[in-house]
Amino acid sequence: MDEHLESNRALWDEWAEINARSGLYDLEGFKQGGLRLRDYEVEEVGPVGGKTLLHLQCHFGIDSLSWARLGAKVTGIDFSDRAVELATGLAAELGLDASFIRSDLYELPEHLDGEFDVVYTSRGALCWLPRIRPWADVVAHFVRPGGFLYVTEAHPILWAYEDDFTLKFPYWEHDQPVAIDVKGSYADPTAEVTTEKEYSWNHGLGEIVTALAEAGLRIEFLHEWPFVDWELPFLEKHDGRWSMPGQLDGTMPLMYSLKATKPA
Ligand SMILES: C[S@@+](CC[C@H](N)C(=O)[O-])C[C@H]1O[C@@H](n2cnc3c(N)ncnc32)[C@H](O)[C@@H]1O
């Protein structure tokens, strides 16, 4: 694994611990029941009862276990040891049908067998991956014929903006990562963290769709949404989501969701 990914892995070990204790994730609330999925994604994915679902980059498992609560047989994978430990403990504590594997995304075919009805990834996952084309190959490897990939993610145009809403970062895929000083965690900016930098990569929407098509998947839909699920300084909160302020509301996409099937 390259030095940037190793550094990110150390960072995510720290963040997993912090995030699991944070108000943003409200793990105690989740333990009492309920789901941490958004209504639109539950609707777009459709019924998952009895289906096998592979969650790529599952963090400490709160979204994965939400799918398990809806009846899916879940496998979650993440490259953070601490995230996988927390997710495994949580599944046992809640008695949910889910298992978790520690693996780098790109190395997953060496660590996991089988094909899945649904491959799922969401909210702040793809920006940690240097290359989108090999990601698409891993996805296609694990979708069973007739099954599908579902992604819901921040729109790459959003990742191109700095917190003060100036255009600062690349929109298309780039060799050198964007390196940002770590200040706590996004779920708790006051938390103490020893890893100094976070390294991320953007991938244009066309690059993502083309990578999936080249990997043999068929795009069923690509929806661009005028809201995002987390706070940013230049956005305003409406109905529990964040969108562009005032007259700018609805003028640009902030998230997208995509479904792609593998021909049977
Ligand atoms: C923001 S989380 C996304 C999960 C989920 N949507 C959430 O908010 O809990 C991103 C996850 O990607 C994982 N990750 C980053 N790079 C990875 C890689 N190369 N292979 C596997 N997992 C990776 C991190 O450990 C982290 O748990």
The ligand as an SDF file (V2000), in Angstrom:
LIG
                    3D

 27 29  0  0  0  0  0  0  0  0999 V2000
  -16.6270    8.3870    5.5340 C   0  0  0  0  0  0  0  0  0  0  0  0
  -16.4150    6.6400    5.6390 S   0  0  0  0  0  0  0  0  0  0  0  0
  -17.7460    6.2370    4.6050 C   0  0  0  0  0  0  0  0  0  0  0  0
  -18.6780    5.3110    5.3170 C   0  0  0  0  0  0  0  0  0  0  0  0
  -20.0530    5.7540    5.6700 C   0  0  0  0  0  0  0  0  0  0  0  0
  -20.7730    6.3460    4.6120 N   0  0  0  0  0  0  0  0  0  0  0  0
  -20.1120    6.5600    6.9350 C   0  0  0  0  0  0  0  0  0  0  0  0
  -20.3140    7.7850    6.8780 O   0  0  0  0  0  0  0  0  0  0  0  0
  -19.9750    5.9860    8.0050 O   0  0  0  0  0  0  0  0  0  0  0  0
  -15.0170    6.2340    4.6150 C   0  0  0  0  0  0  0  0  0  0  0  0
  -14.4260    4.8620    4.9640 C   0  0  0  0  0  0  0  0  0  0  0  0
  -13.5330    4.4700    3.8990 O   0  0  0  0  0  0  0  0  0  0  0  0
  -12.5020    3.6820    4.4770 C   0  0  0  0  0  0  0  0  0  0  0  0
  -11.4050    3.6150    3.4990 N   0  0  0  0  0  0  0  0  0  0  0  0
  -10.6640    4.6490    3.0430 C   0  0  0  0  0  0  0  0  0  0  0  0
   -9.7670    4.2220    2.1320 N   0  0  0  0  0  0  0  0  0  0  0  0
   -9.9550    2.8850    2.0100 C   0  0  0  0  0  0  0  0  0  0  0  0
   -9.3430    1.8670    1.2250 C   0  0  0  0  0  0  0  0  0  0  0  0
   -8.3260    2.1410    0.3860 N   0  0  0  0  0  0  0  0  0  0  0  0
   -9.7860    0.5890    1.3460 N   0  0  0  0  0  0  0  0  0  0  0  0
  -10.8160    0.2920    2.2060 C   0  0  0  0  0  0  0  0  0  0  0  0
  -11.4230    1.2020    2.9820 N   0  0  0  0  0  0  0  0  0  0  0  0
  -11.0080    2.4970    2.8820 C   0  0  0  0  0  0  0  0  0  0  0  0
  -12.1810    4.3790    5.7820 C   0  0  0  0  0  0  0  0  0  0  0  0
  -11.5360    3.5390    6.7020 O   0  0  0  0  0  0  0  0  0  0  0  0
  -13.5790    4.8250    6.2390 C   0  0  0  0  0  0  0  0  0  0  0  0
  -14.1110    3.9390    7.1850 O   0  0  0  0  0  0  0  0  0  0  0  0
  1  2  1  0
  2  3  1  0
  2 10  1  0
  3  4  1  0
  4  5  1  0
  5  6  1  0
  5  7  1  0
  7  8  2  0
  7  9  1  0
 10 11  1  0
 11 12  1  0
 11 26  1  0
 12 13  1  0
 13 14  1  0
 13 24  1  0
 14 15  1  0
 14 23  1  0
 15 16  2  0
 16 17  1  0
 17 18  1  0
 17 23  2  0
 18 19  1  0
 18 20  2  0
 20 21  1  0
 21 22  2  0
 22 23  1  0
 24 25  1  0
 24 26  1  0
 26 27  1  0
M  CHG  2   2   1   9  -1
M  END
$$$$
